[in-house]
Amino acid sequence: MTDNIIIAGFGGQGILFAGKILAYAALLKGKHLSWLPSYGPEMRGGTANCHVIISDEPVGSPIITTPNILISMNKPSLLKFVDDVVAGGTIVYDKTLIDCDVERSDVTVSAVEATGIATREAKSNMANMIMLGALLKATNIFTLDEIRAGVSKAVPPTKQEMVDYNMKLIERGYNL
């Protein structure tokens, strides 16, 4: 079993951090993986995406051309990757920032008001955690306990108090 995941949005939305959490969760579960971050020279406000491959077999290449999972945090990213998702795949997008619908009928689509919820309940830059929770619900790729382990590894030792805060938002996304 292999999951080819693209997480995409603007710099500053926590795209790479969300990918890192998935990568750590996979590593701790004993999976083979690749985590490949990519961002424009502008960093904050520029484009950012992260390719995460999670597999039962060794990963041959870190580049994903046909993801089976797409998390899109902004409209340009959705438009760029939506047609690349394989039939039967899953698309989770932030409907707060994306004012169009996914017109494909051959994929599972979850439209999540992640930025809106994060802005009301936490901080807008925490929408990535809500999106991760929605991804878990849509795909069952990891359990909440497995993701907690990934969050614990991804959060620096000096900020471990953030683990519970991140998990609260992941659970909020999971329960939407």
C-alpha positions as CSV (number, residue, x, y, z in Angstrom):
1,M,0.0,0.0,0.0
2,T,1.3,3.4,-1.0
3,D,-0.2,6.9,-0.3
4,N,1.1,9.7,-2.5
5,I,0.1,12.9,-0.7
6,I,0.5,16.5,-1.9
7,I,-0.1,19.3,0.6
8,A,-0.2,22.7,-1.1
9,G,-0.9,26.3,-0.3
10,F,0.8,29.6,0.5
11,G,4.0,29.9,2.5
12,G,3.2,30.6,6.1
13,Q,0.2,28.2,6.2
14,G,2.1,25.4,7.8
15,I,2.2,23.3,4.7
16,L,5.7,21.8,5.4
17,F,4.9,21.3,9.1
18,A,1.7,19.3,8.2
19,G,3.8,17.2,5.9
20,K,6.4,16.7,8.6
21,I,3.7,15.4,11.0
22,L,2.5,12.9,8.5
23,A,6.1,11.8,7.8
24,Y,6.9,11.3,11.5
25,A,3.7,9.4,12.0
26,A,4.6,7.1,9.2
27,L,8.2,6.7,10.4
28,L,6.9,5.8,13.9
29,K,4.5,3.3,12.4
30,G,7.4,1.5,10.6
31,K,6.5,2.7,7.1
32,H,8.9,3.7,4.3
33,L,8.5,7.3,3.4
34,S,9.7,10.4,1.6
35,W,9.1,14.0,2.7
36,L,10.0,16.5,0.0
37,P,9.3,20.2,0.8
38,S,9.1,22.8,-1.9
39,Y,8.6,26.6,-1.6
40,G,9.1,29.6,-3.7
41,P,11.8,32.2,-3.0
42,E,9.3,34.5,-1.5
43,M,8.6,32.1,1.4
44,R,5.7,33.7,3.3
45,G,3.0,34.4,0.8
46,G,4.7,32.5,-2.0
47,T,3.8,29.0,-3.1
48,A,4.5,26.1,-0.9
49,N,3.9,22.4,-1.3
50,C,5.1,19.2,0.2
51,H,5.2,15.7,-1.3
52,V,4.8,12.9,1.3
53,I,5.0,9.3,0.2
54,I,4.1,6.7,2.7
55,S,4.6,3.1,1.7
56,D,4.9,-0.5,2.8
57,E,7.8,-0.8,0.3
58,P,10.9,1.3,-0.2
59,V,10.2,4.6,-1.9
60,G,12.0,4.9,-5.3
61,S,11.5,8.6,-6.0
62,P,10.3,11.5,-3.8
63,I,8.5,13.2,-6.7
64,I,4.7,12.7,-7.0
65,T,3.1,13.3,-10.4
66,T,-0.2,11.5,-9.6
67,P,-1.2,11.8,-6.0
68,N,-4.0,9.8,-4.5
69,I,-4.4,12.4,-1.8
70,L,-4.4,16.2,-2.2
71,I,-4.7,18.7,0.7
72,S,-5.2,22.2,-0.8
73,M,-5.1,25.3,1.3
74,N,-5.6,27.9,-1.4
75,K,-7.2,28.2,-4.8
76,P,-4.0,28.4,-7.0
77,S,-2.9,25.1,-5.4
78,L,-6.2,23.4,-6.0
79,L,-6.3,24.5,-9.6
80,K,-2.7,23.3,-10.1
81,F,-3.1,19.8,-8.7
82,V,-6.8,18.9,-8.9
83,D,-6.5,17.1,-12.2
84,D,-3.4,15.2,-11.2
85,V,-5.3,13.3,-8.4
86,V,-5.9,9.7,-9.5
87,A,-9.5,8.4,-9.9
88,G,-10.6,7.0,-6.5
89,G,-8.3,9.5,-4.7
90,T,-9.2,12.1,-2.0
91,I,-9.2,15.8,-2.2
92,V,-9.5,17.9,1.0
93,Y,-9.6,21.6,0.5
94,D,-10.1,24.8,2.6
95,K,-13.4,26.2,1.5
96,T,-12.7,29.4,3.5
97,L,-10.0,30.4,1.0
98,I,-11.2,28.5,-2.1
99,D,-14.4,29.9,-3.7
100,C,-14.9,27.1,-6.3
101,D,-16.1,23.5,-6.1
102,V,-14.2,20.4,-7.3
103,E,-16.1,19.3,-10.4
104,R,-14.7,15.8,-10.4
105,S,-17.0,12.9,-9.6
106,D,-14.3,10.2,-9.6
107,V,-12.7,11.4,-6.3
108,T,-13.8,11.8,-2.7
109,V,-14.0,15.5,-1.9
110,S,-14.0,17.1,1.6
111,A,-14.5,20.9,1.7
112,V,-13.5,22.2,5.1
113,E,-13.9,25.7,6.5
114,A,-10.4,25.3,8.1
115,T,-9.2,28.9,8.0
116,G,-12.6,30.2,9.2
117,I,-12.7,27.8,12.1
118,A,-9.0,28.4,13.0
119,T,-9.6,32.2,13.0
120,R,-12.6,31.9,15.3
121,E,-11.3,29.3,17.6
122,A,-7.5,29.6,17.6
123,K,-5.2,31.3,15.1
124,S,-5.6,31.5,11.4
125,N,-2.1,29.9,10.9
126,M,-3.4,26.7,12.6
127,A,-5.8,25.8,9.8
128,N,-3.3,23.2,8.7
129,M,-4.1,21.2,11.8
130,I,-7.8,21.3,11.1
131,M,-7.0,20.1,7.6
132,L,-5.0,17.2,8.9
133,G,-7.9,16.2,11.1
134,A,-10.2,16.3,8.1
135,L,-7.7,14.2,6.1
136,L,-7.6,11.6,8.9
137,K,-11.4,11.3,8.8
138,A,-11.6,11.1,5.0
139,T,-8.9,8.5,4.6
140,N,-8.2,6.7,7.9
141,I,-4.5,6.9,6.9
142,F,-3.6,7.2,10.6
143,T,-5.4,7.0,13.9
144,L,-5.5,10.0,16.2
145,D,-3.0,8.3,18.5
146,E,-0.6,7.7,15.6
147,I,-0.9,11.4,14.6
148,R,-0.3,12.5,18.2
149,A,3.0,10.6,18.1
150,G,3.9,12.4,14.8
151,V,3.0,15.8,16.3
152,S,5.1,15.0,19.4
153,K,8.1,14.3,17.2
154,A,7.5,17.3,14.8
155,V,7.1,19.9,17.6
156,P,10.5,21.0,19.0
157,P,11.3,19.8,22.5
158,T,11.2,23.5,23.7
159,K,7.5,23.8,22.6
160,Q,6.0,20.5,23.7
161,E,3.1,22.3,25.3
162,M,1.9,22.9,21.7
163,V,1.3,19.2,21.2
164,D,-2.1,19.3,23.0
165,Y,-3.0,22.5,21.3
166,N,-2.3,21.0,17.9
167,M,-4.1,17.8,18.8
168,K,-7.2,19.8,19.8
169,L,-7.4,21.4,16.4
170,I,-6.7,18.1,14.6
171,E,-9.5,16.5,16.6
172,R,-11.7,19.5,15.7
173,G,-11.0,18.8,12.0
174,Y,-11.6,15.1,12.4
175,N,-15.0,15.7,14.0
176,L,-16.3,18.1,11.4
